[in-house]
């Protein structure tokens, strides 16, 4: 009986030791994150992704202090409303506690991305930045040089590339006739209230305007599937609505983007809906309304495995939205049906 008890005790001790070793190993493998823009709309998806990939948020920053959402994920993370104190804290814990920052997640207004990416690299951390990565193509060139000098990596969130329906579409196009040019209509109307124009999003110098703010991920998805842009024509460029025509290597795209609820189709308005999203290829609707909830976590998983999207992948969509902002308006070329209807009314 004593021998049996001793064996049971040895077995229990071994299990406890294995469990302790596993916990220590997990802690050692955990990456340290900082988050800039913690009060923003998209920040909870990043908090969730950091948590679900079993990593640790050590500090967060936002000039607004409505960040109670952090309690659901990292209640012990330090929080700052001033960049200088946040930056000092990162430096302090490195020197005094040997706590090194591995990643900085950036959820700030578009025009601040460039500066915050640079801060991450200066702190010997990789950057994970929301789209658009930057506003202008030359910003990509400058960041490429800094990335090379620092030895760190810049990652961007291009979650549509991880959406199952979009991946299936890409495979379908790749396996289809190689000489076929596809006709596509892209329509995205996301109604916004009066607050939008007052916020940084309504300032083109800060957001890049409608095409950049709500369209950049669609342009990235289209270029990922259909290749290099050959033609970029802009038919309408207003504060709340924009429309134009893009020609890729393997697609002709009529696009219409708006935050004005008055541009919604009549049936959509009658149903009380405020958002309308549609992509048709050769007249066939592509359904990808669902499946978005876990795409940031998937993005983080890929980044942590070394498979994230960087400057090279981000470049073409940034060039597209830059040209949409700056190209002269034209009256020629194939127009989006919503624009035709608008002109008739």
C-alpha positions in Angstrom: 0.0 0.0 0.0 2.9 2.4 0.9 4.5 1.5 -2.5 1.3 2.3 -4.3 0.8 5.6 -2.5 4.4 6.5 -3.3 3.9 5.8 -7.0 0.7 7.9 -7.0 2.5 10.7 -5.3 5.4 10.5 -7.8 2.9 10.5 -10.7 1.1 13.5 -9.3 4.4 15.4 -8.7 5.4 14.6 -12.3 2.1 15.9 -13.7 2.4 19.1 -11.7 6.0 19.6 -12.9 4.9 19.0 -16.5 2.1 21.5 -16.1 4.5 24.0 -14.6 7.0 23.5 -17.3 4.3 23.9 -20.0 3.1 27.2 -18.4 6.7 28.5 -18.3 7.1 27.5 -21.9 3.9 29.2 -22.9 4.9 32.3 -21.1 8.3 32.2 -22.8 6.7 31.9 -26.2 4.2 34.8 -25.6 4.9 37.9 -27.5 4.7 41.4 -26.0 2.4 43.8 -27.8 1.6 47.5 -27.5 -1.5 49.0 -29.0 -1.9 52.6 -30.4 -5.4 53.7 -31.0 -7.1 51.7 -28.3 -10.4 53.7 -28.3 -10.9 53.3 -32.1 -13.6 51.3 -33.8 -11.3 48.6 -35.0 -9.2 48.2 -31.8 -11.4 45.5 -30.2 -10.6 43.2 -33.1 -6.9 43.6 -32.5 -7.3 43.1 -28.7 -9.2 39.9 -29.5 -6.5 38.8 -31.9 -3.7 39.4 -29.4 -5.7 37.5 -26.8 -6.7 34.6 -29.0 -3.1 34.1 -30.2 -2.0 33.7 -26.6 0.1 36.8 -26.4 0.3 39.7 -24.0 -0.6 43.4 -24.2 1.7 45.4 -22.0 0.7 49.0 -22.9 -2.0 50.9 -24.9 -2.3 54.5 -26.0 -5.2 56.7 -27.1 -5.9 60.4 -26.5 -9.5 59.4 -25.7 -10.0 57.4 -22.5 -13.1 55.5 -23.4 -11.3 52.2 -23.4 -13.2 50.0 -21.0 -13.2 47.3 -23.6 -9.7 46.6 -22.5 -11.1 45.0 -19.3 -12.5 42.2 -21.4 -9.0 41.3 -22.8 -6.1 42.8 -20.9 -7.2 44.6 -17.7 -3.6 44.7 -16.4 -2.2 46.5 -19.4 -0.9 50.0 -18.8 -2.8 52.8 -20.5 -1.7 56.2 -21.6 -3.4 59.3 -23.1 -0.1 61.0 -24.0 2.3 59.6 -26.6 5.3 60.9 -24.7 4.5 59.0 -21.6 3.6 55.9 -23.5 6.9 56.0 -25.4 8.8 56.7 -22.2 7.1 53.7 -20.5 8.2 51.3 -23.3 11.8 52.5 -22.9 11.6 52.3 -19.1 10.4 48.7 -18.8 13.0 47.6 -21.3 15.8 49.1 -19.3 14.6 48.4 -15.8 12.7 45.1 -16.2 14.2 43.7 -19.4 10.7 43.6 -21.0 11.1 43.8 -24.7 8.4 44.9 -27.1 7.8 42.5 -30.0 4.9 44.1 -31.9 3.1 47.4 -32.0 -0.5 47.2 -33.3 -1.6 50.4 -34.9 -5.3 51.4 -35.1 -4.9 55.2 -35.4 -6.3 57.6 -38.0 -4.8 56.9 -41.5 -2.6 60.0 -41.6 -0.8 58.9 -38.4 0.1 55.4 -39.6 3.4 56.4 -41.1 4.6 58.1 -37.9 3.5 55.2 -35.6 5.1 52.6 -37.8 8.4 54.4 -37.5 8.0 54.5 -33.8 7.5 50.8 -33.6 10.6 50.1 -35.7 12.7 52.5 -33.5 11.7 50.4 -30.5 13.0 47.3 -32.3 9.4 46.0 -32.7 7.5 44.8 -35.7 4.5 47.0 -36.8 1.0 45.6 -37.4 -0.9 48.4 -39.0 -4.5 48.7 -40.2 -5.2 49.6 -43.8 -4.5 51.8 -45.6 -0.9 51.3 -44.4 0.0 54.8 -45.6 -1.7 57.4 -47.8 0.9 57.9 -50.6 3.1 55.6 -52.6 6.3 57.5 -51.7 5.6 56.8 -48.0 5.9 53.1 -48.9 9.4 53.7 -50.4 10.5 55.6 -47.3 9.3 52.9 -45.0 11.0 50.2 -47.0 14.3 51.9 -46.4 13.6 52.2 -42.7 12.5 48.6 -42.5 15.7 47.5 -44.1 17.8 49.6 -41.7 16.0 48.5 -38.6 15.8 44.8 -39.4 12.2 44.8 -38.3 9.1 44.0 -40.3 6.0 46.1 -41.3 2.8 44.1 -41.6 -0.6 45.3 -42.7 -4.1 43.9 -42.2 -5.5 42.7 -45.6 -8.1 40.4 -44.2 -10.1 39.9 -47.4 -7.2 37.9 -48.7 -8.0 35.4 -45.8 -11.7 35.3 -46.4 -12.8 31.8 -47.5 -15.1 33.0 -50.3 -12.4 35.4 -51.7 -9.8 32.6 -51.6 -12.2 30.3 -53.5 -12.8 33.1 -56.0 -9.1 33.5 -56.6 -8.7 29.8 -57.2 -11.6 29.7 -59.6 -10.1 32.5 -61.6 -6.7 30.9 -61.6 -8.2 27.6 -62.8 -10.4 29.3 -65.4 -9.6 30.4 -69.0 -6.4 32.3 -68.8 -7.3 34.7 -71.6 -10.6 35.7 -70.1 -11.2 39.3 -69.0 -13.9 39.5 -66.4 -16.6 42.3 -66.1 -17.1 43.3 -62.5 -19.4 45.8 -60.7 -18.3 46.8 -57.2 -20.9 48.7 -55.1 -20.4 49.6 -51.5 -22.6 52.0 -49.6 -22.1 52.4 -45.9 -24.4 55.1 -44.6 -22.8 57.5 -42.0 -24.3 60.2 -39.9 -23.3 63.8 -39.5 -20.5 62.9 -37.1 -18.5 61.4 -40.0 -17.8 64.8 -41.7 -16.7 66.3 -38.3 -14.3 63.5 -37.5 -10.9 62.9 -39.0 -12.6 60.6 -41.5 -14.3 63.5 -43.2 -11.0 65.3 -43.7 -9.4 64.1 -46.9 -5.9 65.1 -45.8 -6.2 62.8 -42.8 -8.3 59.9 -44.2 -7.6 60.0 -47.9 -11.3 60.5 -48.7 -14.0 58.0 -49.4 -12.2 55.7 -51.9 -9.3 55.4 -49.4 -11.2 55.0 -46.2 -13.9 52.5 -47.2 -12.6 51.2 -50.6 -8.9 50.4 -50.1 -9.5 46.8 -49.0 -11.7 46.1 -52.0 -9.1 47.5 -54.4 -6.5 45.3 -52.7 -8.7 42.2 -53.1 -9.3 42.9 -56.8 -5.6 43.5 -57.6 -4.7 40.3 -55.6 -7.0 38.3 -57.8 -7.0 40.1 -61.2 -3.4 41.4 -61.4 -1.8 44.8 -62.2 -3.8 47.9 -62.8 -3.7 49.2 -66.4 -6.3 51.9 -66.3 -7.7 54.1 -63.5 -10.5 56.6 -64.5 -12.5 58.6 -62.0 -16.0 59.7 -63.0 -17.2 61.2 -59.7 -15.3 62.5 -56.7 -17.4 64.2 -54.1 -17.1 64.4 -50.3 -19.5 61.5 -49.7 -19.6 59.6 -53.0 -17.1 58.5 -55.5 -17.2 56.4 -58.7 -15.0 55.3 -61.5 -13.5 52.5 -63.7 -10.5 50.3 -63.1 -9.0 48.0 -65.6 -6.8 45.2 -64.3 -4.9 42.6 -66.3 -7.9 40.3 -66.1 -10.8 42.4 -65.1 -12.8 45.5 -66.0 -14.3 47.0 -62.9 -17.0 49.7 -62.5 -17.0 50.9 -58.9 -19.3 53.0 -56.8 -18.6 53.9 -53.2 -20.7 56.1 -50.9 -21.5 57.0 -47.3 -24.7 58.9 -48.3 -27.8 57.0 -47.5 -29.6 58.7 -50.3 -27.6 56.6 -52.8 -29.0 53.4 -51.4 -31.3 51.4 -53.7 -34.9 52.1 -53.0 -35.7 48.5 -51.8 -32.8 48.7 -49.4 -34.0 52.0 -47.9 -37.6 50.6 -47.6 -36.3 47.7 -45.6 -34.6 50.0 -43.2 -31.1 48.9 -44.1 -28.3 51.4 -44.1 -25.6 49.4 -45.8 -25.4 47.8 -49.2 -22.5 45.8 -50.5 -22.4 44.0 -53.8 -19.7 42.5 -56.0 -20.9 40.9 -59.3 -18.6 39.1 -61.7 -20.1 38.4 -65.1 -23.5 39.3 -63.5 -23.1 36.7 -60.7 -23.2 37.9 -57.2 -20.2 37.1 -55.0 -21.4 36.3 -51.5 -19.0 37.2 -48.7 -21.2 39.0 -46.1 -20.3 36.5 -43.4 -17.0 35.1 -42.1 -15.5 38.4 -41.1 -15.5 38.0 -37.3 -12.2 36.0 -37.0 -10.2 37.4 -39.9 -8.1 39.7 -37.7 -7.2 36.7 -35.5 -6.3 34.8 -38.7 -4.2 37.7 -39.8 -2.3 37.7 -36.5 -1.8 33.9 -36.7 -0.2 34.3 -40.1 2.0 37.2 -39.0 3.2 35.3 -36.1 4.1 32.4 -38.4 6.0 34.7 -40.7 3.3 34.8 -43.4 1.9 38.3 -43.0 1.3 40.9 -45.7 3.9 43.6 -45.9 4.9 46.7 -48.0 5.0 44.8 -51.2 1.5 43.5 -50.9 0.1 46.9 -49.8 1.7 49.0 -52.6 -0.8 48.6 -55.4 -3.9 49.4 -53.5 -2.2 52.5 -52.1 -1.2 53.6 -55.6 -4.8 53.0 -56.8 -6.4 55.2 -54.1 -3.7 57.9 -54.5 -4.5 58.1 -58.2 -8.3 58.2 -57.5 -7.7 61.2 -55.3 -5.5 63.0 -57.8 -6.6 61.9 -61.4 -8.6 64.4 -63.4 -12.3 63.6 -63.6 -13.3 62.2 -67.0 -16.7 61.8 -68.8 -15.5 58.9 -71.0 -15.4 55.2 -70.2 -17.8 52.6 -68.8 -19.8 54.0 -65.9 -21.2 52.2 -62.9 -25.0 51.6 -63.2 -25.7 53.6 -60.0 -23.9 56.6 -61.6 -25.9 56.3 -64.8 -29.2 56.2 -62.8 -28.1 59.2 -60.7 -27.3 61.2 -63.8 -30.8 60.4 -65.3 -32.6 61.5 -62.1 
